[in-house]
């Protein structure tokens, strides 16, 4: 699946997107896999309360299933003004 990173998440990880072959059942499982990769991922995902996630361009919770997912995007909450 494609994993996309936006704003400070992208800056901490050092890339805007990557292709991942994952066995994760849920978004949280994917986060745990990513955290275990290396320190930059652990830092980016250290506080998931500061993150939002979308699966196939639909906002979801971290307990959402990844069955059949093609894309997961992580980003900070948006603010308007």
C-alpha positions in Angstrom: 0.0 0.0 0.0 1.0 3.6 -0.4 1.7 5.5 2.8 1.7 9.3 2.6 3.1 11.7 5.1 2.1 15.4 5.3 3.4 18.5 7.1 5.7 17.9 10.1 5.1 14.1 9.8 6.8 14.2 6.4 9.6 16.4 7.8 10.4 14.0 10.6 10.3 10.9 8.4 12.2 12.6 5.6 10.0 11.6 2.7 6.5 12.4 1.4 5.4 8.8 0.6 6.5 5.3 0.4 5.3 1.9 -0.7 4.9 -0.5 2.2 4.3 -4.3 2.2 2.5 -4.7 5.5 0.7 -7.4 7.4 -1.0 -4.8 9.6 -4.7 -5.5 10.3 -5.5 -2.0 11.5 -4.1 1.5 11.2 -2.7 1.2 14.7 -0.9 -2.1 13.7 0.7 -0.1 10.9 1.7 2.6 13.2 3.4 0.0 15.5 5.2 -1.5 12.5 6.4 2.0 11.4 7.5 2.9 14.9 9.7 -0.2 15.1 11.5 0.6 11.8 13.8 3.3 13.2 14.0 6.4 15.4 12.7 8.9 12.9 9.4 6.9 12.6 9.2 6.4 16.4 9.5 10.2 16.7 6.9 11.0 14.1 4.4 8.6 15.7 5.3 9.2 19.3 2.0 11.0 20.0 -0.8 9.8 17.8 -3.2 12.1 19.5 -1.5 14.8 17.5 -2.2 13.0 14.2 -5.1 12.3 11.9 -5.3 9.4 9.4 -7.1 8.8 6.2 -7.5 5.4 4.5 -8.2 5.6 0.8 -8.9 9.4 1.3 -11.5 8.9 4.0 -10.9 10.2 7.5 -10.8 7.2 9.9 -9.8 6.2 13.5 -6.7 4.3 14.3 -8.6 1.1 15.0 -9.9 1.1 11.4 -9.2 -2.1 9.4 -6.7 -1.9 6.6 -8.3 -4.8 4.7 -8.2 -3.9 1.0 -6.7 -0.5 1.7 -4.6 1.0 -1.1 -3.5 4.2 0.6 -3.0 5.5 4.1 -2.2 9.1 4.8 -0.9 10.6 8.1 -1.2 14.3 8.8 -1.6 16.8 11.7 -5.1 18.2 12.4 -6.0 21.0 10.1 -6.8 24.5 11.3 -8.7 27.1 9.4 -8.8 30.8 9.5 
